[in-house]
Amino acid sequence: MTGTGILTVSVVMAPKTCELPTAIREKIITLHDSGFSYREIGKQLNLNFSSVRYVIKKKKETGTTKNKLRTGRPRKLNARQRRTIIKECTKNPSISARELSVDVASTSGTAVTPQTIRNILHDANVRGRAPRKKPFISERNRLKRLDFAKAYVSKPPEFWKNVIFSDESKFNIFGSDGKKTVWRKPNTSLQIKHFKPTVKHGGGHVMIWGCMSFNGVGEMAFIEGNMNAKHYISVLRDNLFKSAMKLGIADSYYFQQDNDPKHTAYITKLWLLYNVKNRLQTPPQSPDLNPIENLWHILDLQVRKRKISSKADLKQALREEWLKISSETCHNLIESMPRRLQAVIEAKGMHTKY
């Protein structure tokens, strides 16, 4: 306090949602005892009138400026038990909250609800998610994937620019085979916009063969009926060289295909031996090493934006959207090959994000 009886204090007003520190409360009482008004105190301490009045009122009624201890409900599980739950969830991600609650009750004698288990996991930023679907990879194919990645990861960008990637894909008339959801309010399930159209026996589908390279997409061919090795050779005979010419790499291309039985049949190998100079056989169970798989997804997204009710509509949509795929899209997919191979090496032949 100065000689004039004025206490000089420098404080910063606390956020509205925070409690006033005990030191600030004591300064309020000191200024009030010195004869300062509520407004003068608030001006000096940068506090609003009601905050000052509340502190002084509390001091008069209780004899202290401190808040009472809050009791609150104690946690049923201690820190060690909570860590054990998180560790168990890490070891076995598919275990349910109900199973974990039963385990806790049997080991600690403390009964907890599945929601309590979920709350503990949520606090640790662990939440239930649908598992991503990935093809099963056997130990034998894991090693093949790893060997392939190590053999090609150091190839220069020019190598991948000369590879024609190929594959077959199925497109359903009424959308994908997977589960779909719609956002809607209660009691609106019968509105037309919330329907998923279906027909008996699924409405049919269209199978196509296609190829791509760094320069863009090649030819696309529709596959009628079941494709066997002879049919596959016919598709290659009609479309592969034509695609290489279209893409400007007819003299130096590598032809890629996967390990589908019709691709590895003896007559197919024989035809490729006499008609395709350079071949690139990606290992089994390796869709992540074929960029055209991503191209199918892009094509499907564009086709689904159109109204399709028959095979003829679907075929027309596929033809038109296939030709709209930009060379920039193909550039980006092909340029990802070194990263894909490196990801396989880092995963030791197992699944990657691609």
N, C-alpha and C positions, 0 to 999 in steps of 0.2 A: 504494500500500500504506500502511495506517495504522501508527501507532506500535505497535499490538499485533500486527502481522504479518498482519492480515486484509485481504484485497483486497475492497473493496465494489464490486459490479457489478450494474447493473440491466439485465436483458435480458428479452426475450419469447421464449418457446419457439417455435421454427420449426415449421411443419406437418410432420407425420411424413414426408410424401412429398418434402420439400425437403432439400437439403444444408445443413449448418450453415455459416454464413458464416465466412470465414477469421478474422475478428476474434474470434469466439466460440471457435474452436478454439485460437487463441493464448492466450486467457484461461484455457482449461482447462489448458493446459500450464504457464502461469505459476502457477496455483493448485496444481497437482500438484507443481511444483518447490518450492513454499513449504511442502509437507508436509501438504496437505489430502488427505483420503481421497476415493475416487470418489463416495461418497454425499454427503459434505459439499460437494463441487464441484457435484454435480447439484442439491442443494438451493439453493445460492446462485444458480446460473445457470438454474434451472427446467428442467433437463434430466433425462432418465431415466438410470439407471445404465449401461445398455448403450451409450448414445451417448458418455458420458464415457470408458468403457473402450475403445471403438473408436478414439477420437481419440488417446488416450495410447498404445495399442498400435501405431497407425500411425506415430506419432512415433518410437517406439523402433525399429521395424523398418526404416523408410525414411529417418529423419532429417528428415522434413518432415510437415506436416499437410495439405498441398495434394494434391488428386487429380491423377492423371496425365491428360494430354490424351487426350481420346477421339478416335479417328480417324474412324470413320463413313465411309459411302460418299458420295463427292461427287456432287452433282447433275450430270446429263448436259447439262442446258440451263441457260444463264445467265439472269439476270433479264430481259434484253432479249428473248431468244428466247421466254420464257414469256409476256411481254406481247404479243408478236406473235401467239402462238397464241390468246390471249384476244380480241385485236382481230379476227383473222380469223373467229373463231367469232361475234363480234358482227355483223360485216358479212354473214356467210352462215350463219345459224342451222341450216340443214339439212345442212351439211357433216358427214360422219361422222368419228369418231375415227381410223379407218383412213386416210381421205383426208388428214387433217391430219398423221398420222405420215409418210405418203409425201412430203407437201410439205416437212416439216421435214428429212427425209433429203436431198431434192433441193436445198434451198437452203443448208443448213448443213453437209451431209456427216455429220451425226450421226444414227445409227440409233436410233430410239426406238419402243417398242411402243405400240399403241393405248391400252393401260391407263395408260401414262405420261401420254399426252395427257389421258385422263379424270381422272387424279389432279390434273393442273395445273388443269383446269377446275373440279374440285370444290373445290380450295383457294380458287378465286376465286368460290365459291358459284354456279357455273354448272353446271346438271345437265340431262340429257336428259329431256324431257317430251313427251308426245303433243300435237301441235298442236291447238288448239281449232278446231272446224269452224265456219266462218262463210260466209254466201252471198257469191258473187262480186259485187262492186260495180263496174259500169262507170263511166267518167268522167262520162258523161251522167247516170247515176242518182246519182252522188256529188253533183253540183251540185243535182239535184232534192231530195235529202235535206237538203242544206245550206240551200237556199231555204225549204223547208218548216219546218225547225227555227227559222230566223230569223223567219219569219212568225208562228209560234205560241208561241215561248218566253215571250213577255211576257203571254200570256193569263192572266187571273186563275183561281184554283182553281175558282170557280163554273162557269167554262166547261167544264172537264174533267168536272165532276160531272154534266153534262147530255149527255155523249157516250155513245152505245151502241157499244161495240166488238164487232165480229163476225168470225167466221172459221170455216173448216172444218178438221177434223182426222181423222186415221186412227188407229184403235186395233186392234192385232193381238191375236188370241186368245191366242197363245203369246208374248206380250211384244213388245218393240221389235225393230226391224230391226238395231239396233246390236250391237256386241260386248259380251258380258258375261263376267265372271270369277267364280270361286268360290275360297274359301280351303279348301285341303285338304292332307292329308299325302300323302307318296309312296305309291303302290300302293292308293289309295282312290278312284280315278276311277270305278269301277263301282258305288259306293254310290249308292242312289237319291237321297239328298239332294244329290249332286253332279251329277245329270243336269240338262240343259236340255231339257224336252219339245219334241219336234218332230213334225210330221206331214207327209205328202206334200203338196206345193204350198203349204206354209206354214200350213195350218189356217184360212186366211181372215181377214178383218178387218171392221171396222165403221167406216163414215164417218158423222160427225155434223156438224151446223151448230149453233153456239151463239152467244150474245151475253152481254154483261155491262156493267154501269155501276158507278158509285160506290156505288149502293144495293144491289148484289148481282148475282146471275145472272138472266138472262132465260130465255126458252124454249130448249129443246134439241130438235133434230129429227134423226132418222136419215135418211140418204141411201141409197136403194137404187139400185144400178147406177151408171152414169156420170152425173155431173151436168153438164147443159148450161145455157145461159142460160134456157131456158123452165122447166126444173126449178128453177133458182135463184130465179126470180121467184115460182114457186109456194111455195117455202119462205118467202120474205119475206112473201108475201101472208098465209100462215097463221100466222106467228110474230112478225113485227117489231112491228106495232102492239100485239099482245097482250103482248109483252115490255115495251114502253114503258108500258103501263097498269100492268103488274105492278110496274115499277120506280118508278112515280109521277112520270114525266117526259113523259107523252104529249103535252103542249102545247108543249114547248120543247126536245125532244131533237135532237142532231146524230147522224146515222147514219154510222158509219165502216165502211169496207171497204177491202181491199187492191186490187192491180191485176191480179188473176187475170182471164184473158180472158172468163170468163162474167160477171164483175162489170162489165167495161168494154164488153160487147157493146152494140150500138145499142138492141136491144129492152129491155135492162136499164136503160140510161140513160133511155130514154123512160118506163119504168114508174116509176123513181125520181123523175123530173121531175114527174110528176102525183100521186105518192103520198107523197113524203118531202120536207118543206119544207127542211130543213137537212141538208147532206151534207158529210162530211169524208173526202176521198180521200187516204190516206197514200201517200207516194212508193213506187216499186218497190224491191224488195230491202230492205225495212225491217221485218222482224219485230220488231226492237228498239223500234219505235215503236207496237207493238200489244200492250198488256198481257195480252190474252187468250192470247197465246202462252205466257206464264208460267202462266196458269190451266190450260191443257192439260197442262202438266207436273205440276202439283199433282194434277189429276184422275187422270192416269196412275199416279202413285205410290200413290194410294189404291186404285185399281182392282186394281193388281198385288198388293195384300195379300190378295185374295180368290181362292178356287179357281175357276178358269174353264176350261171344257173345250169350250164351244160358243158359237156366236153368241148364242143365247138367254141364256146365262149372262152374256156380256159386255154385252149390251144392258141386262139387269137391273141389273148392277153400275154401269154408266154412269148410268142413270136415278137410282139411289139415291145415288150419290156426288156427282152434280151438284147434287142438292137439299141436300146436307150442306155445300156450300161456304159459308162464313160471309161475312157482310157486311164483317167486319173485314178478311178477306183481300182483298176487292175494294177496300176503302178504301185499303189499302196500295199496291195495284197502280196504281190511278188517281192517287194522290198522287205517284207517281214520274214522271209525265209531264213536268213541268218539268225534272227532273233528266235524263231521257232526252234531251230536246231540247237541253239545255245540253251534254250529252256528245257529241251529234252535231256541234254547233258547234265544240267543242274539238277533235274529231277531224277537222274540216274535211270532214265528210260521210262519213267512212269508218266502220269498225266501232266499236262501243262494247261495254262489258261487259254490256249488257242483252240 
